[in-house]
Amino acid sequence: QVQLVESGGGLVQAGGSLRLSCAASGRAVNSYAMGWFRQAPGKEREFVATISWIGLSTYYADSVKGRFTISRDNAKNTLYLQMSSLRLEDTAVYYCARSRGRTVTTTRNEYDYWGQGTQVTVSS
C-alpha cells in the first residue's frame, strides 16, 4: 500500500543547505498530514516538522525554526524539507512519515507509515 522513500541526504558543510524529498506511493497520502523526524546516533527519534494534509498549516521544532521549511506537492506525491544554515547538531538520519489524521501533530505515535530514512551529515 503506502511506501515512503526519502532522498537528498548527504554530507554538507556547516552553514550550508540541503533539500530532502520523500516520495510516496499511492494517492491516499495526499489526504493525511505528514511529518519529518530525525534520529542521531544513540538518541531517540525526535520531531522536526509537520504539515497538514493540504499544506496550509505547518509546525516546527524549536531547534529548527527559521532554518527549515516543510512543504508538499500533492500532485507529485512528494514531501520536502528544505534545510538551511545547517549545524553540526543537525546530523542525523531523517525520516518522513504519514500521520493518521489530517492536522499537524508532533507526536510520534500519531504517524502510521515511515520511510527508511536518509542520512544527513553536517561537517565543520
C-alpha positions in Angstrom: 0.0 0.0 0.0 1.8 3.1 1.3 5.5 3.4 0.8 7.7 6.4 1.7 11.2 6.8 0.3 13.4 9.6 1.4 16.2 11.1 -0.7 18.5 14.1 -0.8 20.6 13.4 2.2 24.4 13.7 2.2 27.4 15.4 3.5 27.2 19.2 3.8 29.4 21.9 5.5 28.0 23.8 8.4 26.1 26.8 7.2 25.1 25.0 4.0 21.8 23.8 2.7 20.1 20.6 1.7 16.7 19.7 0.5 15.2 16.4 1.4 12.5 14.7 -0.6 10.0 12.0 0.4 8.3 10.2 -2.5 5.1 8.5 -1.6 3.3 5.7 -3.4 -0.4 5.9 -3.6 -2.7 8.9 -3.7 -4.0 8.2 -0.2 -1.0 10.0 1.3 -2.4 13.3 0.0 -5.3 13.1 2.5 -3.1 13.0 5.6 -0.8 15.2 7.4 2.9 14.5 7.0 6.0 15.0 9.2 9.7 14.8 9.3 11.6 13.2 12.2 15.3 12.7 12.8 17.4 10.4 14.9 21.0 11.0 15.8 23.3 8.1 16.9 22.5 6.9 20.4 19.4 9.1 20.7 15.7 8.7 20.3 13.8 9.8 17.3 12.7 13.4 17.6 10.1 15.6 15.9 11.3 18.1 13.3 8.4 19.5 11.3 4.9 18.7 10.2 2.4 19.9 7.6 -1.3 19.5 7.3 -2.9 17.5 4.5 -3.4 20.3 2.1 -0.3 22.2 3.3 -2.0 25.3 4.8 -0.6 24.6 8.3 2.9 23.9 9.5 4.7 23.5 12.8 8.4 23.2 13.6 10.5 22.1 16.5 12.2 25.0 18.3 15.6 23.7 17.2 14.8 24.2 13.5 12.5 27.2 13.4 13.7 29.8 11.0 16.1 27.4 9.3 13.9 24.5 8.0 10.9 24.7 5.8 8.5 21.8 5.2 6.4 21.7 2.1 4.5 19.3 0.0 3.4 18.8 -3.6 0.4 16.6 -3.5 0.2 16.4 -7.3 3.6 14.7 -7.2 3.0 12.7 -4.0 6.1 14.3 -2.6 7.1 15.8 0.8 10.0 18.2 1.1 12.2 19.5 3.9 14.4 22.5 2.9 17.2 22.8 5.4 19.4 25.9 5.6 22.0 27.2 8.0 22.8 23.7 8.9 24.6 23.0 12.2 26.6 20.1 13.5 23.8 19.1 15.7 21.5 18.6 12.7 23.5 15.5 11.8 21.0 12.6 11.9 19.0 10.1 9.9 15.9 11.9 8.7 12.6 10.1 8.3 9.4 11.1 6.6 6.1 9.8 8.0 2.4 9.9 7.3 0.1 10.9 10.1 -3.1 9.0 11.0 -5.0 12.3 10.7 -5.1 15.5 8.6 -3.9 18.0 11.1 -0.4 18.8 12.2 1.0 16.7 15.0 4.3 16.4 16.8 3.5 13.1 18.4 5.5 10.2 17.1 2.8 7.7 17.8 0.3 9.6 15.6 2.3 8.6 12.5 1.5 5.2 11.0 3.8 4.9 8.0 7.5 5.6 7.9 10.3 5.8 5.4 13.6 4.1 5.8 15.5 7.4 6.3 18.2 9.4 4.6 21.5 10.3 6.3 22.4 14.0 6.7 25.9 14.7 8.0 27.0 18.2 8.7 30.7 18.9 8.9 32.6 21.8 10.4 
